[in-house]
Amino acid sequence: MKIDNFLYEIIRNVLDSFILNMMKQIKLIMIRPFLFFILIVLNTSILSAQQFDLSAELKPRYENRYGFQTLRNKGERAGNFVSQRTRLTFNFSQKKLRFKASLQNVRVWGDVGTLSTDDSAMALHEAWAEAVLSEKFVLRLGRQEIAYDDQRIFGVADWAQQARSHDALLFKYTPNTKNRIDVGVAYNADKQSNLDALYSNAAGYKTFQYVWYHGDFNNFGLSFLLLNTGIEYLEEDGENNESEDKTIDFMQTLGPRITYKSGSFNANAATYLQTGKSLNADVNAYYLAGNIGYDINTVFEIGAGVEYFSGKDMDDTSTDINSFAPLFGTNHKFNGWMDYFYVGNHSGNVGLIDINTVVSYKKNRFSAKVLPHFFLAPGKVIDGSGEEMDSGLGTEIDFAVGYEINKSITLNAGYSRMFATETMEVIKGGNKDVNNSWAWVMFVFKPKLFSNKSDQ
């Protein structure tokens, strides 16, 4: 039994209207084959038990950056812009098959003229298929988001308009409802080639292999990650410093994370060790974290936590890597929303100690949150005269509010302020005495365009 012509025409008109009105910046010649495939699936979607969903996302965000990521100098003016993410996501599932494709456009308002087109504006954020081998075994291949636990090591980085996804093979084993094991493998190249060519490390790695385990035990949860990351480079000859052999160095990141929840109280702790080699340097770094939270009542929640990233003294002249790297984590979520640490910066540095608290409020459609952070450097910071600086880096206060207009539309806004020290000036540059702040306002539209479920 096929879907009737009247419903078919309605679905086609809705899809065309969405493309014409919400995604004009994406080239239609690239989208229509995708839509044509969707309509074919719709036209045969009730031949067997299956689920089809088509959804969209539009996320425009205004930002005022007045000392974002680094201290600004006196006299420098704030950067102001509106960025936008537009997504069209297709999900399809049958008993033995699951498929997902997510088309994405990320742009800044005004980056293309009103009579111009941006040929490179569209990307395939996700495109994967799963083979459901049994109730316990699933195999997934393709471009996909990978996220585990609190997203400290593997995360989707959803705050970034482009977000993060990997080209990988993922094997999932779920022996029961309390335990799960994932095994992931990735191997990257710049293009199809008949010769072995040096990879540019556009993804941040040539290859990785990992095993992730999670188990639930009454009030406790236990996860363990073992990640082997390989970066390819040209190794220099020791005698004449000429680049010769292409090689891959492997770094291992491993460790457990424990969670606990009982009534209104919750807590978690994690520790990770990094060892091995990276770009011909020995790696020896570590990470520690602990957090507690308490629900005062149905609307208020409080919490406190600490994170410790090992670092390297500024007067340490060895080539060893002692600074912990959070790799593929959702780093904007941690260590202050102004992104002074580990969001494209602070790698190979003196490390970080982040002592933080949080107060959250949520009632009906309204929410609010305030998060003070106190930052210190675990490694020595040396000024221009060779003197060791105080370890305090400064205090950041983050504040955000949100309002759910309806199930498909939310409005969020925030303001952050950095109160830095002279030690932060040595690390980041800029001026600690000027206003270093960041403000933003964001709408998120997430309409579900179509859903069809058949049990036949």
Secondary structure, DSSP 8 states (H G I E B T S, - for coil): ----HHHHHHHHHHHHHHHHHH-TTS-HHHHHHHHHHHHHHHHTTTSSSEEEEEEEEEEEEEEEEES-SS---TT---EEEEEEEEEEEEEEEESSEEEEEEEEEEEETTSS-TT---TT-EEEEEEEEEEE-SSSEEEEEEEE----TTSSSB---TTSTT---EEEEEEEEEEETTEEEEEEEEE--SS--SS------TTS-SEEEEEEEEEEETTEEEEEEEEEEEEEEEEE-TTT--EEEEEEEEEEEEEEEEEEEETTEEEEEEEEEEEEEETTEEEEEEEEEEEEEEE-SSSEEEEEEEEEE----TT-----B-S---TBS-GGGSS-TT--SSSSS-TTSS-EEEEEEEEEEEETTEEEEEEEEEEE-SS--B-TTS-B--SEEEEEEEEEEEEEEETTEEEEEEEEEEEE-HHHHHHH-S-TTS-EEEEEEEEEE--EEEEEEE--
